[in-house]
Structures are given as C-alpha cells and as structure tokens.
Amino acid sequence: MTANILFFIIIAIIIINFIIDKILDALNAKHFNDALPEELQNVYDTEDYQKSQRYKKTNYKFGLLTSTFSILLTLGFLIFDGFEFVDNIARSYSDHPIIIALIFFGIIMIGSDIITTPFSYYSTFVIEEKFGFNKTTIKTFFLDKVKGWLMMATVGGSILALIIWFYQITGNSFWLYAWGLVTVFTLFMNMFYSKLIVPLFNKQTPLEAGSLRDKISEYATSVGFKLDKIFVIDGSKRSTKANAYFSGFGSEKRVTLYDTLINDLDDDEIVAVLAHEVGHYKKKHIIFNLFASILLTGLTLYILSLFISNPLLSNAIGVEIPSFHIGLIAFGMLYSPISEITGLIMNLFSRKFEYQADDYAKNTYKAEPLISSLKKLSKNSLSNLTPHPAYVFMHYSHPTLLKRIQNLKR
C-alpha cells in the first residue's frame, strides 16, 4: 500500500462518517413533529412543547453548520498539508521528539479550540440564552477555556510525554507501559475526580441537614449502601439543566447533586434518582464500564503499536519526516470506524444497564417518583421525546423516555 492510497482511505473515512451522521440527523429531525405517545402527553403543555420543537430545530440547523465547518477544516488541513506545516513549526523550536510532539499538539489543540470558540460562544450566549438555559457569564466562559488549556497542557502533556518516552526506550512494546500508565490514571481519576478536578470549575458544599439528607441516608441504609459524603454543586452557575452523579470508591465514594436538581425535583423524586444511581453500583455497572474502558484502551494501544513505526502513517497525511506524534494523528483517523463499532457496543450495554438500574430503584424504592422525575428533567431540558430509532441506536447511551417509563410501569 502506498501513502497516496492510505491518504484517500483517510479522506473516505472522514467523508463517509460525515454522510452517515448527517443522514441520521436528518432522519431524527423528521420525527421532531411526531405526535406524542399517550404515556408522554403530560410531559409538556402546549407552550412548552412548541418551545421544545423550536429548540430542537435550532440545534439541528446549528449542528449542521458546525459539523460542515469542522469537516471542511479537517479536509482542508489534510489536502493542503496543514500537519506538515505545524510539524515544521514545532521542529523549528527543538530537535527533541517529546518537545516537538508537545509543541505540535499544543498548536493543534489550542488552535482548534480558538477557531471553534465563536461556535461555542454562539451556542452558549445565543441559543442556550434564548431558550432560558444559560447562566454562564462571559468571564466564566473564558476562564473555563483557560483552565481547560492548563489542564490539557499539564495532565495531557505529561501523559503524552511519558508514552513517547516509553516508545523511545522500549520500541513497539511501549503499548504495555502506556496501558499501565493510562490504567493507573483512569483509576486515580475515578477515585479523586470530584475532590481534585471539580473544585477547579465549581463550588461543592456538603448537603445541609434536613429532610432531604435524612431521606437519602435512610434509603442508603435500607439497601446497605454506606453513603456519608453528599455534596451540592453550583450547576446553576452555568446552566439551568439538572444532574446528579456518584463518584469514587470505598472511603472516597460520594454523591453530588446539582443545585438545579434540588430546585426542580421534590425530595421523593431526588431519592428515586439516587436509587437509580445506587442500582448502577449494586449491579456492578460502574466496575464493568471501568474495566471495559481499560480493556478497550489496551486493545487500541496494542493495534497502535503494530503500525506506529511504519512511515506510511506520517507520509499519508503529508508529513515527510516520520514521527510518533504524526503517526498517532493518522492512526486516530484510520481507527475511527473501529471506535464507532466499540462505541455502539458500549451503548448497547449502557441502555441495558439503565433498565437494570431503573428496576433496582423501582424494587427498592418506588417507580412513581422516578417516572415523574424523568418527565420533569426531560421537560426542563426541552428533550426530544420522539427520536428516530436509528438515531437512538447509533447515539443514545440511555433508552428513550418512553421506553424507560414503559419498563418502570411493568
């Protein structure tokens, strides 16, 4: 195989992925105006339903614009040897492979973020603002950008530097060491994400004593789930949309409630949502997802090790001097169809796990408050209640609201 053939394969993969995504988006958009099933008739009133329709159509059109811009930028970068241009800039500052790679990815990542910032700004301050979701200030928006860059430079840069160092020392066996590194990092982040990373962006405070905390503690005790750390996060700082999540293991286990969730739901509904999350723990879904992620990372790194030394990878995207970091870019593009397949499989498991967690909440608490909470959360986020089945299959990690309600009523 020649570099030219590989180049056209990469171009074909990018274009085919784009076409499939746009077909799915169009199919989904055709279902926006479908009549609501009987079980969902009371989610929206007439005014809110019309608002949700406008929100879906606005996001669909905006998504079409941003994705088209993205693919044109990517194709232009490939066709006009953009990667070689950036690689030459990086090489003008250093001869060391690790320094070159860090400068290269720094330019690519920050440059890409700067170029797409007008789109994210418009999404936040025009679309989300128009439909009443946005609570982010311009100061917070740009502070988040800077913090994200700093985290990417320190954490991402350190991991990349170590992986390239492993490659220099061990050759194609680097994948084992890289896998070990990523595994340790993944486990560490699962344990301490809420304690170390979240405070950089949000304020967390312990849930104050009262009926809600008492009900959560009472439920947790009834199912033998030790839960001492319950925190409230100021999600309203950025959006009116609500969320809740568990994180950590053992002594670091904690539940975090968005303040918007507490405002939107009553105590019974919040406990039902947490019962669903406890179900994920009890059914070992968290462990499954963690180990599946680790195994998929190992598989990806192993396949990378088989090809990374081949100069065809670098040459295929127009870079004359072969290198690990350029090979990594080309490999990522070629590997995307496999990523799509593994993503589909993980979504199948995820949707199955959601049903199991709902069943756990229904059997250990009550179905009615979980149903009403799901309806409220869907209404408050102007969710699409009639998605196309193909779109659900390809993109949804959760079953549709209709399917979840039907399951909970069984």
Stockholm file with secondary structure:
# STOCKHOLM 1.0

chainA/1-410         MTANILFFIIIAIIIINFIIDKILDALNAKHFNDALPEELQNVYDTEDYQKSQRYKKTNYKFGLLTSTFSILLTLGFLIFDGFEFVDNIARSYSDHPIIIALIFFGIIMIGSDIITTPFSYYSTFVIEEKFGFNKTTIKTFFLDKVKGWLMMATVGGSILALIIWFYQITGNSFWLYAWGLVTVFTLFMNMFYSKLIVPLFNKQTPLEAGSLRDKISEYATSVGFKLDKIFVIDGSKRSTKANAYFSGFGSEKRVTLYDTLINDLDDDEIVAVLAHEVGHYKKKHIIFNLFASILLTGLTLYILSLFISNPLLSNAIGVEIPSFHIGLIAFGMLYSPISEITGLIMNLFSRKFEYQADDYAKNTYKAEPLISSLKKLSKNSLSNLTPHPAYVFMHYSHPTLLKRIQNLKR
#=GR chainA/1-410 SS CCHHHHHHHHHHHHHHHHHHHHHHHHHHHHTTTCCCCGGGTTTCCHHHHHHHHHHHHHHHHHHHHHHHHHHHHHHHHHHTTHHHHHHHHHHTTCSCHHHHHHHHHHHHHHHHHHHHHHHHHHIIIIIHHHTTCBCCCHHHHHHHHHHHHHHIIIIIHHHHHHHHHHHHHHGGGHHHHHHHHHHHHHHHHHHHHHHHTHHHHSCEEECCSSHHHHHHHHHHHHTTCCCCEEEEECGGGTBSCCCEEEECCGGGCEEEEEHHHHHHSCHHHHHHHHHHHHHHHHTTHHHHHHHHHHHHHHHHHHHHHHHTTCHHHHHHTTCSSCCHHHHHHHHHHHHHHHHHHHHHHHHHHHHHHHHHHHHHHHHHSCHHHHHHHHHHHHHHTTCCSSCCHHHHHHHCSSCCHHHHHHHHTC
#=GC SS_cons         CCHHHHHHHHHHHHHHHHHHHHHHHHHHHHTTTCCCCGGGTTTCCHHHHHHHHHHHHHHHHHHHHHHHHHHHHHHHHHHTTHHHHHHHHHHTTCSCHHHHHHHHHHHHHHHHHHHHHHHHHHIIIIIHHHTTCBCCCHHHHHHHHHHHHHHIIIIIHHHHHHHHHHHHHHGGGHHHHHHHHHHHHHHHHHHHHHHHTHHHHSCEEECCSSHHHHHHHHHHHHTTCCCCEEEEECGGGTBSCCCEEEECCGGGCEEEEEHHHHHHSCHHHHHHHHHHHHHHHHTTHHHHHHHHHHHHHHHHHHHHHHHTTCHHHHHHTTCSSCCHHHHHHHHHHHHHHHHHHHHHHHHHHHHHHHHHHHHHHHHHSCHHHHHHHHHHHHHHTTCCSSCCHHHHHHHCSSCCHHHHHHHHTC
//
